Amino acid sequence: MQTADYITRDVNPLSLADKVSKAKELFNKLTFTHLPVVDGNTFIGLVAESDIQTIDELDKPISDYNYFFQSFFVGAHITWFELLKIFALNDSSIIPVLDEDHNYMGYFELADILHIFNNTPFLNENGATLVVSKGQQDFSFSQVAQIVESNDSKLLGAFISNFEEDTVEITLKLSEQNLNSTIQTFRRYGYNVLTNFHLDTYLNTLKERSEYLQRYLNI
């Protein structure tokens, strides 16, 4: 699935000559956090709704407030994962798309890109989400994949979800076949399993034996 297929021009960009009143009217109709501004077909920047709403001079052109313009954009063939990062960094619901000559092509909308993510096997396929951690120097994705596949399970997705001091945390999506044996293998390889599963009989067995021992000692 290509992100370029999700470029849209449903909402026209603002021009430098457009008045503040037009920008406010568009923001009131839309759920966008920003609107692109162009000069002809050349991208100039974006204005944020939070900035536009502070302007009282409704008949002034947008160009009078160019100090509000923000500059973030992407090319047409960016990956959806990189795109999600840019959405987050700029706290925006749209991102302009430019060609190699800095001409405005349209925009990506956050809801559309999230739809792509929702249709990936990581979220859409049936399976279990497993979170494990290990020392940063001892961790490798090849070892993670080998552990999963050696238990005849299938790795549907994986990403580093957290760094904490020298420890790396990895979130995995995998098929549920032999899940318990996969968990035990991770433990044998020195991984700390952070996800609690009803299939994780290892901890349950230890807990039951501990409770039994405690009752025995109290007799």
Secondary structure, 3 states (H helix, E strand, C coil): CCHHHHCECCCCCEECCCEHHHHHHHHHHCCCCEEEEEECCEEEEEEEHHHHCCCCCCCCEHHHHHHHCECCCECCCCCHHHHHHHHHHHCCCEEEEECCCCEEEEEEEHHHHHHHHHCCHHHHCCCEEEEEEEEHHHCCHHHHHHHHHHCCCCEEEEEEEEEECCEEEEEEEECCCCHHHHHHHHHHCCCEECCCCCCCHHHHHHHHHHHHHHHHHCC
